[in-house]
């Protein structure tokens, strides 16, 4: 890894009842190389600009199809219909290409002890092995209410990256805290690609997390922190395969086709499955586990496993689903799942309870983990999300919703022998042996 800084989320995810924290280079466009400033931390040269002088982008798809914003649903809108020059610039810089030594900026204040820092750095190494290493990841951790002097490394690192210039504000930890979120993006003079910033107060002293600490207890909350880091880093991986589309909404009427990237249920759901799976596989080797004196066999029958590490689509999920009142046109699962709850009413005129946990487990087992995690992203640029979904599942998104609804209705929750295999959680095989993120080949420069 290329670490910047001397030291190695604000949306919420409700998946399976677990609370989580809230996109081929050539010789003329090589990755930025690190330069060591003798008076400060390691820094990186500005990203080279890319001029697509010999590439003519097609006419804007959305303007010519705005009269029918849902015309895409049985097919897909290819990536070249949205910011193709930008996407080619991202690909030329290799921002969508996994690497073993990614440009990471891990900026920790004095609240982060050397022991905590070691645990976090080791966890990031695990995530690189599992999901691939992607440039421009920034993680800033500091204590709420602490002084600038206690967080000088955080301030210096963010100032070097252009964070304060981007927001036109003087460097201060109070200014950082006011913009806390995970995951947000900011630009730093580079023509293509944003930094992905996880800007958060330290979990154990954050006043906003007091309820979670008390509810979960020390052990559960300790692994919840790693789960959140992995969840947000997974979003960073997704972002680097979206070629700018993940920074905009997918809503009808927006300035790009609604399948510009992926639906909310997939973005959040896939990033909700991978963290627990990866923690499970590495549990006994984690420094955190050694510090707490725990092995996986010690916690196998606890809520830590059942809720966080190996979640299932259980009896309660089937019962709740079958007791739901149908929505529009007598359906319980519709395209409303493609939006966050707060967007559903504004965009569609109705609100539908999220089914993300069970939906994603069902889809993953239906098509295979490799297809679910990698192929859907890989084909998204060329075919558009809906085209990629149709190619890799054999059905349209709307057909999938109807199929999933029928499956949920068909299960008898009172008969344990009737619970299908897909609902029983993640595979027993290790994540890295089941999903090869290093094989992904996405974007306008794909060799496919």
Residue, then its C-alpha position, 0 to 999 in steps of 0.5 A: x500500500x502507498x500510505x499517506x500521512x504519518x498515521x495509518x461513514x454518515x449513512x446508515x445501513x439496516x441489513x438483517x437487523x444490523x446497523x452499519x456506518x454511513x467509484x488499464x493504464x498506458x505508458x503515457x498515463x502512469x499512476x502518480x508516483x509518491x514523493x517524500x516531503x522531508x518536512x512532512x508526510x508522504x504525498x502524491x503528485x497531482x494526477x495527470x490529465x487525460x485528453x480524449x482528442x481522438x475519441x468522439x462521444x455519442x449524442x446524449x442518450x437522456x435528452x433524446x429519451x426523456x419522454x419515457x424515463x422507464x424505457x430502459x428497464x427491459x434493457x440497459x443504457x450503455x455507459x458511453x451515454x454518460x460522461x464517456x470522456x470522464x470515464x475514459x480518463x478514470x480508466x486511463x488513470x487506472x482508478x478502476x484497476x485493483x492493485x496491491x499498493x493502492x494510494x491510501x491516506x489513513x489519517x489518525x489523530x492522537x485518540x487513535x492509539x498505536x494498538x488501534x492503528x495497528x489493528x486498522x492497518x492490518x484490517x485494510x491489508x485484509x480488505x485489499x486481499x479480499x476486494x482489491x486495492x483502489x486508489x484515493x481512499x481517505x480515512x480520517x479518525x479524530x476525537x469529537x471536541x478535541x483540539x487542532x493540536x491533537x489532530x495535526x496529522x489529520x489536518x495536514x493530510x486533508x490540507x495536502x489533499x485539497x479538502x479545505x480548498x474544496x470546501x473553501x474553509x480554513x483548516x480546523x478539526x471543527x470544520x472537519x467534524x461539521x462535514x463528517x460523513x462516510x462515504x463522501x467525495x471531494x475533488x483535488x484539482x485532478x481532472x478525473x476521479x474523486x477521493x472517497x473520504x470516510x470522515x468520522x469521530x472515533x467510535x469509542x468516544x463519539x457521542x452519536x454512537x453511545x446508544x450503539x455502544x451500550x446496546x451492543x456491548x464491548x465485543x460486538x461493537x469492536x467487530x462492528x467497527x471493522x464491519x463498518x470500515x469494510x462496508x464503506x471500503x466496499x462502497x469505494x470499490x463500487x464507486x471506482x467501477x461506476x465511472x462517476x455515476x455513483x455520485x448522482x441519483x438514479x431517480x427518474x428525471x435526473x440528468x442521466x438514465x435511471x440505470x446510470x449505476x446500480x440500485x440502492x438495494x444492490x449497492x447497500x446489500x452487497x456491501x452488507x454481505x461481504x464484511x461479515x464474510x471476510x471477518x469470519x474468514x480472518x477472525x482468529x488471525x485478527x489482532x483484535x481477536x488476539x487482544x480480546x482473547x477470542x476465537x471464532x469457536x468462542x462466539x459461534x453461537x452468539x448474536x455477533x455471528x447470527x446478526x453481524x458475521x453470518x446473517x440469514x434470511x430467517x423465520x422472522x423475515x418470512x413472517x414479516x414479509x407475508x404479513x405485509x400489505x401489498x402496495x401499488x398494483x397489489x405488489x410487495x416488491x417493486x422498483x421502490x427497492x431501488x431508492x432509499x426510503x426517504x426518496x421513495x415518496x418523492x420519486x414514486x409516490x409510495x413507500x415500500x419496506x426495504x427487503x435488501x437483506x433477503x433479496x441479496x442473499x437470494x440473488x447471490x445464491x441464484x447466480x453465484x457469488x462471483x457473478x453477483x459481486x463481480x460480473x454485475x459490476x464488470x458488465x455495467x459500463x458496456x451494457x448499463x445496469x439493467x443490461x448487465x442484470x439481464x445478461x447475468x441473471x436471465x431476467x429483467x429487474x422487474x421480473x426478478x422482483x416478481x420472482x423474489x416476491x413469489x419465493x418469499x410467499x412460498x415459504x412456510x415459516x413454521x416448518x424449519x425443513x422448508x427454509x431454503x438453502x439460500x436463506x441460510x446465509x453465506x457459503x462456508x468457503x472463504x470469501x477469497x476462494x469464492x469471489x475473485x475481485x482481482x479478475x474484474x475488467x470494467x469500463x471503456x478500456x475493458x478487453x472484453 
